Amino acid sequence: MKNKPKEGDSITIKSYKHDGSLHRTWRDTMVLKTTEKALIGCNDHTLVIESDGRRWRTREPALVYFHEEYWFNIVTMIRQKGVSYYCNLASPFLIDEEGAKYIDYDLDVKIFPDGEKRLLDVDEYEIHGKKYNYPNEIDPILNEHVKILVGWIRDERGPFSKEYVDLWFNRYKQLTGKK
């Protein structure tokens, strides 16, 4: 990762479709940690801009986890009723002067505060696979990384552990002065 942002820096997150078209942009994510291969950040009521120009704001604080080796990223939504997760099956991220970027491959795993898990957007993946001409290698790569992701969820590893959520959300609150 060249030109790594530092703790407290604000970055933009951009997701793209397989053809390179911009899908969605999240503004103002605070960087909490960068390592050689990963980035952890947090945003709260951040502006989201859709590819069609629609704008909306997120409703709650969310920790974000990106890694250069995994074909997923993880959004931890911290809600009053408990923690929810939204896991995007996506290319490994890269970072440049415009922010953190990845290709969204449509499939998502959502985990609810009660532990219920749902695989979302299978139909969208099939439609976009044809529309954007996903290469044959994408299916086996995503299948393998779904298994890795499911293992992390099962083992409460990394972003799926209470300790991780507490540590990084508390760090965000320290850096911003929020309660």
For each residue, the residues with C-beta under 8 A, 3 or more apart:
1: 4 34 36 37 39 68 94 95
2: 95 96
3: 95 96 97
4: 1 34 95
5: 9 11 31 34 39 95
6: 9 31 34
7: 31 32 33 34 175
8: 30 31 175
9: 5 6 30 31
10: 28 29 30 31
11: 5 29 31 41 95 99 100
12: 25 26 27 28 29 98 99 100
13: 25 26 29 41 64 99 100 101
14: 22 24 25 26 98 99 100 101 102
15: 22 23 24 25 88 90 101 102 103 104
16: 20 21 22 23 101 102 103 104
17: 20 21 22 23 103 104 128 132
18: 103 105 128 132 133 134
19: 132
20: 16 17
21: 16 17 51
22: 14 15 16 17 25 51
23: 15 16 17 50 51 104
24: 14 15 48 49 50 51 104
25: 12 13 14 15 22 48 49
26: 12 13 14 29 43 46 47 48 58
27: 12 46 47 48 49
28: 10 12 43 46 47
29: 10 11 12 13 26 41 42 43 46 64 100
30: 8 9 10 41 42 43 172 175 176
31: 5 6 7 8 9 10 11 34 39 40 41
32: 7 40 41 42 63 168 171 172 175
33: 7 38 39 40 168
34: 1 4 5 6 7 31 38 39 40
35: 38 39
36: 1
37: 1 67 68 69
38: 33 34 35 65 66 67 68
39: 1 5 31 33 34 35 64 65 66 67 93 95 100
40: 31 32 33 34 63 64 65 168
41: 11 13 29 30 31 32 63 64 100
42: 29 30 32 61 62 63 64 168 169 172
43: 26 28 29 30 46 58 61 62 64
44: 58 60 61 62 172 178
45: 57 58 59 60
46: 26 27 28 29 43 57 58
47: 26 27 28 55 56 57
48: 24 25 26 27 55 56 57 58
49: 24 25 27 53 54 55
50: 23 24 53 54 55 56
51: 21 22 23 24
52:
53: 49 50
54: 49 50
55: 47 48 49 50
56: 47 48 50
57: 45 46 47 48
58: 26 43 44 45 46 48 62
59: 45
60: 44 45 77 78 79
61: 42 43 44 77 78 169 172
62: 42 43 44 58 75 76 77 78
63: 32 40 41 42 75 76 78 159 165 168 169 172
64: 13 29 39 40 41 42 43 73 74 75 76
65: 38 39 40 73 74 75 76 158 159
66: 38 39 73 92 93 100 102
67: 37 38 39 70 73 92 93
68: 1 37 38 92 93 94
69: 37 92
70: 67 73 92 145 148 149
71: 89 90 91 92 105 141 142 144 145
72: 87 88 89 90 145 146 148 149
73: 64 65 66 67 70 87 88 90 93 102
74: 64 65 85 86 87 88 158 159 160
75: 62 63 64 65 85 86 87 88
76: 62 63 64 65 83 84 85 159 165
77: 60 61 62 83 84 85 86
78: 60 61 62 63 83 165 169
79: 60 82 83 84 113
80:
81: 113
82: 79 113 114
83: 76 77 78 79 113 165
84: 76 77 79 110 111 112 113
85: 74 75 76 77 109 110 111 153 159 160
86: 74 75 77 108 109 110
87: 72 73 74 75 108 109 110 111 149
88: 15 72 73 74 75 102 104 105 107 108
89: 71 72 105 106 107 108 109 142 145 146 149
90: 15 71 72 73 93 102 103 104 105
91: 71 102 103 105
92: 66 67 68 69 70 71 102
93: 39 66 67 68 73 90 100 101 102
94: 1 68 100 101 102
95: 1 2 3 4 5 11 39 99 100 101
96: 2 3 99 101
97: 3
98: 12 14 101
99: 11 12 13 14 95 96
100: 11 12 13 14 29 39 41 66 93 94 95
101: 13 14 15 16 93 94 95 96 98
102: 14 15 16 66 73 88 90 91 92 93 94
103: 15 16 17 18 90 91
104: 15 16 17 23 24 88 90
105: 18 71 88 89 90 91 125 128 134 138 142
106: 89 121 124 125 128
107: 88 89 119 120 121 122 124 125 142 146
108: 86 87 88 89 119 120 121
109: 85 86 87 89 117 118 119 120 146 149 150 153
110: 84 85 86 87 117 118 120
111: 84 85 87 115 116 117 153 160
112: 84 115 116 117 118
113: 79 81 82 83 84
114: 82
115: 111 112
116: 111 112
117: 109 110 111 112 153
118: 109 110 112
119: 107 108 109 122
120: 107 108 109 110
121: 106 107 108 124 125
122: 107 119 125 126
123: 126 127
124: 106 107 121 127 128
125: 105 106 107 121 122 128 129
126: 122 123 129 130
127: 123 124 130 131
128: 17 18 105 106 124 125 131 132 134
129: 125 126 132 133 134 138
130: 126 127 133
131: 127 128
132: 17 18 19 128 129
133: 18 129 130
134: 18 105 128 129 138 139
135: 138
136: 139
137: 140 141
138: 105 129 134 135 141 142
139: 134 136 142 143
140: 137 143 144
141: 71 137 138 144 145
142: 71 89 105 107 138 139 145 146
143: 139 140 146 147
144: 71 140 141 147 148
145: 70 71 72 89 141 142 148 149
146: 72 89 107 109 142 143 149 150
147: 143 144 150 151
148: 70 72 144 145 151 152
149: 70 72 87 89 109 145 146 152 153
150: 109 146 147 153 154
151: 147 148 154 155 157
152: 148 149 155 157 158 159 160
153: 85 109 111 117 149 150 156 157 160
154: 150 151
155: 151 152 160
156: 153 160 161 162
157: 151 152 153 160 161
158: 65 74 152 161 164
159: 63 65 74 76 85 152 164 165
160: 74 85 111 152 153 155 156 157 164
161: 156 157 158 164 165
162: 156 165 166
163: 166 167
164: 158 159 160 161 167 168
165: 63 76 78 83 159 161 162 168 169
166: 162 163 169 170
167: 163 164 170 171
168: 32 33 40 42 63 164 165 171 172
169: 42 61 63 78 165 166 172 173
170: 166 167 173 174
171: 32 167 168 174 175
172: 30 32 42 44 61 63 168 169 175 176 178
173: 169 170 176 177 178 179
174: 170 171 177
175: 7 8 30 32 171 172
176: 30 172 173
177: 173 174
178: 44 172 173
179: 173
